[in-house]
Amino acid sequence: MNMLNQLLEYLSPKVVRNTTPDRLVENRPQVLKPTHEIYKDTKKEWRWRITARNGDIIAASCEGYKNKVDAEKNLRYITNLRIGQ
């Protein structure tokens, strides 16, 4: 599976069954959300990355941003992309 397909699969909502024996939540679906991080690099610039459940980084910003807000906007744009639709 190429990186783009892996990213799209990871970003699309997944539904899993809760394995808790409590009857009230036993069949309630949970949505697995992507793990993302916004951090400062060694040049003191803001960057973002998306990490898969297995710990692999599947997407990262190509450039550093002077303002954290700009990194957040770019991450929001990337996570809302729907390629091929």
MODELLER restraints for C-alpha pairs under 7 A, 6 or more apart:
rsr = mdl.restraints
at = mdl.atoms
rsr.add(forms.Gaussian(group=physical.xy_distance, feature=features.Distance(at['CA:3:A'], at['CA:58:A']), mean=6.81, stdev=0.5))
rsr.add(forms.Gaussian(group=physical.xy_distance, feature=features.Distance(at['CA:7:A'], at['CA:58:A']), mean=6.14, stdev=0.5))
rsr.add(forms.Gaussian(group=physical.xy_distance, feature=features.Distance(at['CA:10:A'], at['CA:34:A']), mean=6.71, stdev=0.5))
rsr.add(forms.Gaussian(group=physical.xy_distance, feature=features.Distance(at['CA:10:A'], at['CA:52:A']), mean=6.99, stdev=0.5))
rsr.add(forms.Gaussian(group=physical.xy_distance, feature=features.Distance(at['CA:11:A'], at['CA:34:A']), mean=5.98, stdev=0.5))
rsr.add(forms.Gaussian(group=physical.xy_distance, feature=features.Distance(at['CA:11:A'], at['CA:79:A']), mean=6.85, stdev=0.5))
rsr.add(forms.Gaussian(group=physical.xy_distance, feature=features.Distance(at['CA:13:A'], at['CA:31:A']), mean=5.98, stdev=0.5))
rsr.add(forms.Gaussian(group=physical.xy_distance, feature=features.Distance(at['CA:13:A'], at['CA:32:A']), mean=6.30, stdev=0.5))
rsr.add(forms.Gaussian(group=physical.xy_distance, feature=features.Distance(at['CA:13:A'], at['CA:33:A']), mean=6.80, stdev=0.5))
rsr.add(forms.Gaussian(group=physical.xy_distance, feature=features.Distance(at['CA:14:A'], at['CA:31:A']), mean=5.49, stdev=0.5))
rsr.add(forms.Gaussian(group=physical.xy_distance, feature=features.Distance(at['CA:14:A'], at['CA:32:A']), mean=5.59, stdev=0.5))
rsr.add(forms.Gaussian(group=physical.xy_distance, feature=features.Distance(at['CA:15:A'], at['CA:29:A']), mean=5.67, stdev=0.5))
rsr.add(forms.Gaussian(group=physical.xy_distance, feature=features.Distance(at['CA:15:A'], at['CA:30:A']), mean=5.58, stdev=0.5))
rsr.add(forms.Gaussian(group=physical.xy_distance, feature=features.Distance(at['CA:15:A'], at['CA:31:A']), mean=5.14, stdev=0.5))
rsr.add(forms.Gaussian(group=physical.xy_distance, feature=features.Distance(at['CA:15:A'], at['CA:32:A']), mean=6.86, stdev=0.5))
rsr.add(forms.Gaussian(group=physical.xy_distance, feature=features.Distance(at['CA:16:A'], at['CA:29:A']), mean=5.61, stdev=0.5))
rsr.add(forms.Gaussian(group=physical.xy_distance, feature=features.Distance(at['CA:16:A'], at['CA:30:A']), mean=5.63, stdev=0.5))
rsr.add(forms.Gaussian(group=physical.xy_distance, feature=features.Distance(at['CA:16:A'], at['CA:31:A']), mean=6.93, stdev=0.5))
rsr.add(forms.Gaussian(group=physical.xy_distance, feature=features.Distance(at['CA:17:A'], at['CA:27:A']), mean=5.92, stdev=0.5))
rsr.add(forms.Gaussian(group=physical.xy_distance, feature=features.Distance(at['CA:17:A'], at['CA:28:A']), mean=6.57, stdev=0.5))
rsr.add(forms.Gaussian(group=physical.xy_distance, feature=features.Distance(at['CA:17:A'], at['CA:29:A']), mean=5.32, stdev=0.5))
rsr.add(forms.Gaussian(group=physical.xy_distance, feature=features.Distance(at['CA:17:A'], at['CA:30:A']), mean=6.73, stdev=0.5))
rsr.add(forms.Gaussian(group=physical.xy_distance, feature=features.Distance(at['CA:18:A'], at['CA:25:A']), mean=6.86, stdev=0.5))
rsr.add(forms.Gaussian(group=physical.xy_distance, feature=features.Distance(at['CA:18:A'], at['CA:26:A']), mean=5.47, stdev=0.5))
rsr.add(forms.Gaussian(group=physical.xy_distance, feature=features.Distance(at['CA:18:A'], at['CA:27:A']), mean=6.21, stdev=0.5))
rsr.add(forms.Gaussian(group=physical.xy_distance, feature=features.Distance(at['CA:18:A'], at['CA:28:A']), mean=6.43, stdev=0.5))
rsr.add(forms.Gaussian(group=physical.xy_distance, feature=features.Distance(at['CA:18:A'], at['CA:29:A']), mean=6.61, stdev=0.5))
rsr.add(forms.Gaussian(group=physical.xy_distance, feature=features.Distance(at['CA:18:A'], at['CA:30:A']), mean=6.99, stdev=0.5))
rsr.add(forms.Gaussian(group=physical.xy_distance, feature=features.Distance(at['CA:19:A'], at['CA:26:A']), mean=6.19, stdev=0.5))
rsr.add(forms.Gaussian(group=physical.xy_distance, feature=features.Distance(at['CA:20:A'], at['CA:26:A']), mean=5.71, stdev=0.5))
rsr.add(forms.Gaussian(group=physical.xy_distance, feature=features.Distance(at['CA:34:A'], at['CA:50:A']), mean=6.91, stdev=0.5))
rsr.add(forms.Gaussian(group=physical.xy_distance, feature=features.Distance(at['CA:35:A'], at['CA:50:A']), mean=5.75, stdev=0.5))
rsr.add(forms.Gaussian(group=physical.xy_distance, feature=features.Distance(at['CA:35:A'], at['CA:51:A']), mean=5.40, stdev=0.5))
rsr.add(forms.Gaussian(group=physical.xy_distance, feature=features.Distance(at['CA:35:A'], at['CA:52:A']), mean=6.84, stdev=0.5))
rsr.add(forms.Gaussian(group=physical.xy_distance, feature=features.Distance(at['CA:36:A'], at['CA:49:A']), mean=5.66, stdev=0.5))
rsr.add(forms.Gaussian(group=physical.xy_distance, feature=features.Distance(at['CA:36:A'], at['CA:50:A']), mean=4.34, stdev=0.5))
rsr.add(forms.Gaussian(group=physical.xy_distance, feature=features.Distance(at['CA:36:A'], at['CA:51:A']), mean=6.09, stdev=0.5))
rsr.add(forms.Gaussian(group=physical.xy_distance, feature=features.Distance(at['CA:37:A'], at['CA:48:A']), mean=5.48, stdev=0.5))
rsr.add(forms.Gaussian(group=physical.xy_distance, feature=features.Distance(at['CA:37:A'], at['CA:49:A']), mean=5.49, stdev=0.5))
rsr.add(forms.Gaussian(group=physical.xy_distance, feature=features.Distance(at['CA:37:A'], at['CA:50:A']), mean=6.55, stdev=0.5))
rsr.add(forms.Gaussian(group=physical.xy_distance, feature=features.Distance(at['CA:38:A'], at['CA:46:A']), mean=6.79, stdev=0.5))
rsr.add(forms.Gaussian(group=physical.xy_distance, feature=features.Distance(at['CA:38:A'], at['CA:47:A']), mean=5.61, stdev=0.5))
rsr.add(forms.Gaussian(group=physical.xy_distance, feature=features.Distance(at['CA:38:A'], at['CA:48:A']), mean=4.30, stdev=0.5))
rsr.add(forms.Gaussian(group=physical.xy_distance, feature=features.Distance(at['CA:38:A'], at['CA:49:A']), mean=6.74, stdev=0.5))
rsr.add(forms.Gaussian(group=physical.xy_distance, feature=features.Distance(at['CA:39:A'], at['CA:46:A']), mean=5.58, stdev=0.5))
rsr.add(forms.Gaussian(group=physical.xy_distance, feature=features.Distance(at['CA:39:A'], at['CA:47:A']), mean=5.47, stdev=0.5))
rsr.add(forms.Gaussian(group=physical.xy_distance, feature=features.Distance(at['CA:39:A'], at['CA:48:A']), mean=6.25, stdev=0.5))
rsr.add(forms.Gaussian(group=physical.xy_distance, feature=features.Distance(at['CA:40:A'], at['CA:46:A']), mean=4.51, stdev=0.5))
rsr.add(forms.Gaussian(group=physical.xy_distance, feature=features.Distance(at['CA:40:A'], at['CA:47:A']), mean=6.14, stdev=0.5))
rsr.add(forms.Gaussian(group=physical.xy_distance, feature=features.Distance(at['CA:41:A'], at['CA:47:A']), mean=6.82, stdev=0.5))
rsr.add(forms.Gaussian(group=physical.xy_distance, feature=features.Distance(at['CA:45:A'], at['CA:64:A']), mean=4.94, stdev=0.5))
rsr.add(forms.Gaussian(group=physical.xy_distance, feature=features.Distance(at['CA:45:A'], at['CA:65:A']), mean=5.22, stdev=0.5))
rsr.add(forms.Gaussian(group=physical.xy_distance, feature=features.Distance(at['CA:45:A'], at['CA:66:A']), mean=5.31, stdev=0.5))
rsr.add(forms.Gaussian(group=physical.xy_distance, feature=features.Distance(at['CA:46:A'], at['CA:64:A']), mean=5.29, stdev=0.5))
rsr.add(forms.Gaussian(group=physical.xy_distance, feature=features.Distance(at['CA:46:A'], at['CA:65:A']), mean=4.82, stdev=0.5))
rsr.add(forms.Gaussian(group=physical.xy_distance, feature=features.Distance(at['CA:46:A'], at['CA:66:A']), mean=6.25, stdev=0.5))
rsr.add(forms.Gaussian(group=physical.xy_distance, feature=features.Distance(at['CA:46:A'], at['CA:67:A']), mean=6.61, stdev=0.5))
rsr.add(forms.Gaussian(group=physical.xy_distance, feature=features.Distance(at['CA:46:A'], at['CA:68:A']), mean=5.60, stdev=0.5))
rsr.add(forms.Gaussian(group=physical.xy_distance, feature=features.Distance(at['CA:46:A'], at['CA:71:A']), mean=6.14, stdev=0.5))
rsr.add(forms.Gaussian(group=physical.xy_distance, feature=features.Distance(at['CA:47:A'], at['CA:61:A']), mean=5.79, stdev=0.5))
rsr.add(forms.Gaussian(group=physical.xy_distance, feature=features.Distance(at['CA:47:A'], at['CA:64:A']), mean=5.26, stdev=0.5))
rsr.add(forms.Gaussian(group=physical.xy_distance, feature=features.Distance(at['CA:47:A'], at['CA:65:A']), mean=6.47, stdev=0.5))
rsr.add(forms.Gaussian(group=physical.xy_distance, feature=features.Distance(at['CA:47:A'], at['CA:71:A']), mean=5.95, stdev=0.5))
rsr.add(forms.Gaussian(group=physical.xy_distance, feature=features.Distance(at['CA:48:A'], at['CA:60:A']), mean=5.71, stdev=0.5))
rsr.add(forms.Gaussian(group=physical.xy_distance, feature=features.Distance(at['CA:48:A'], at['CA:61:A']), mean=5.44, stdev=0.5))
rsr.add(forms.Gaussian(group=physical.xy_distance, feature=features.Distance(at['CA:48:A'], at['CA:71:A']), mean=6.55, stdev=0.5))
rsr.add(forms.Gaussian(group=physical.xy_distance, feature=features.Distance(at['CA:48:A'], at['CA:75:A']), mean=6.70, stdev=0.5))
rsr.add(forms.Gaussian(group=physical.xy_distance, feature=features.Distance(at['CA:49:A'], at['CA:57:A']), mean=6.79, stdev=0.5))
rsr.add(forms.Gaussian(group=physical.xy_distance, feature=features.Distance(at['CA:49:A'], at['CA:59:A']), mean=5.57, stdev=0.5))
rsr.add(forms.Gaussian(group=physical.xy_distance, feature=features.Distance(at['CA:49:A'], at['CA:60:A']), mean=4.05, stdev=0.5))
rsr.add(forms.Gaussian(group=physical.xy_distance, feature=features.Distance(at['CA:49:A'], at['CA:61:A']), mean=6.34, stdev=0.5))
rsr.add(forms.Gaussian(group=physical.xy_distance, feature=features.Distance(at['CA:50:A'], at['CA:57:A']), mean=5.85, stdev=0.5))
rsr.add(forms.Gaussian(group=physical.xy_distance, feature=features.Distance(at['CA:50:A'], at['CA:58:A']), mean=5.89, stdev=0.5))
rsr.add(forms.Gaussian(group=physical.xy_distance, feature=features.Distance(at['CA:50:A'], at['CA:59:A']), mean=5.14, stdev=0.5))
rsr.add(forms.Gaussian(group=physical.xy_distance, feature=features.Distance(at['CA:50:A'], at['CA:60:A']), mean=6.26, stdev=0.5))
rsr.add(forms.Gaussian(group=physical.xy_distance, feature=features.Distance(at['CA:51:A'], at['CA:57:A']), mean=4.36, stdev=0.5))
rsr.add(forms.Gaussian(group=physical.xy_distance, feature=features.Distance(at['CA:51:A'], at['CA:58:A']), mean=5.75, stdev=0.5))
rsr.add(forms.Gaussian(group=physical.xy_distance, feature=features.Distance(at['CA:52:A'], at['CA:58:A']), mean=6.33, stdev=0.5))
rsr.add(forms.Gaussian(group=physical.xy_distance, feature=features.Distance(at['CA:65:A'], at['CA:71:A']), mean=5.88, stdev=0.5))
